[in-house]
Amino acid sequence: MTSKTSSTPATGTSAAAQGSHMWVLTLELPGRTMTTQYGTWTPPADSTRYDVFVALRGHIVAQHPEMANANCVFFSLEPNGL
């Protein structure tokens, strides 16, 4: 099995330049391949957690079309602050 890890980097190094939320999403085609991506993003106003999941999954599939039918094995979306 191969594993791919990549990120969607924040647009800057300061917290103000980063998105309002930090996310991690792992997709897997069992026995074949897996990808984990992460980054920060400010979702549109009134977005739901599901809306964000679907948008991020679509973003990954656009980069890796072979993952279109992959299983989601991990998803985290948290406010990007301490």
Secondary structure, DSSP 4 states (H G I P E B T S, - for coil): -EEEEEEE--SSSSGGGS-SEEEEEEEEETTTEEEEEEEEE-PPTT--HHHHHHHHHHHHHHH-GGGTTPEEEEEEEEES--
